[in-house]
């Protein structure tokens, strides 16, 4: 699951969405495929409190459908196991107590086979529901929720395997070439008044709206992501040793944690889902925090884009293009490159509600709104994002020090 860059092409439109029943089967099947290379032991380990075991991702996404759809909308449905909602609820306070997040790796039981049986049980009951129009919105939410966990499953197992001294590969992934990159090129934008946020057509998470107008000053956005080669130059120039480049919190963080390079870098190699591999200079740098991204931008004489600048620029780009996750893990067919793919891109924008934002009613309203504090917005998609999941209005968010996700850097500047 390496990242790559490709030359700019004319944007193309994503194919129309498949019928809901077909998407339900294919998305659920992809999650099963992602765990196919894993043993029960692989699927049980938890490498840190931020990550979850692969087995837990399998069960939690199933719990979501069982709890919010089957339990409440299929009268004859009975819980697969009455104790499992306690194990596999994540953070939904309205659904009651739950197993502590940092202790998910202690769930040696139920086994991986037990969890797969749980998924089969729930899937069999879900087959009855996609033709009920009153449930379509909830099922769509469940599918997009599961796609988010597909990416998390990959990033979490990568982190776990990276701590194994044998540096084992997640799977045998087909290598592909990285095109050489030239000097940084820029795409200029006049600025002005722009409509930001989701317009209500098709699915969106609640934090993507309401749509509203913003005023953007003229700016330029880099046509490609920052590369490993450029990041190595930043390191060689003392980037991690110069406090003038860093926000105060970032400087405190890199010194407290002894941060001196992107996560997974080891001399001239980096740990990947294919195991330890030579560092590819022209590949986009990945697994850097907001603090690192901001310091690099300062060193380079530029800055990070705002989320509004990024979204305005993305209107001319294909959200299904670039390197993203397809049905066969590790296979990245040529698509239309765009602002999307390879790595999620840090912006300088805080994760805050849009004007007139209101969370959804009920437990599902806890999905996004309650995290609007102390987090930074990322835009785009990564090589582990299911293709077609993202869009220009998508608002990914993480705390500024986190970097185990596929996070990278696209520079911006004022003009």
ABEGO torsion letter per residue (X at the ends): XBBBBBBBBBBBBBBBBBBAAAAAAAAAAAAAAAAAABBAAAAABBABAABBBAAAAAAAAAAAAAAAAAAAABAABBBABAAAAAAABAABAAAEBBBBAAAAAABAOBBAAAAAAAAAAAAAAAAAAAABAAAAAAAAAAAAAAAAAAAAAAAAAAAAAAABAAGBBABBBBBBBBBBBBBBBBBBBAEEBBBBEBAGBEBBBAAAOBBBBBBBBBBBBBABBBBAAAAAAAAAAGAAABAAABBAAAAAAAAAAGBABBBGBBEABBBBAAEBBBBBAABBBBGBBAAAAAAAAAAAGBBBBBAAAAAAAAAABBAABEBBBBABBGBBBBBBBBABEGBBBBBABBBBBBBGBBBBBEAAAAAAAAABBGBBBBBEBBAABBBGABBAABBBBBBAABAABBBBBBBBBBX
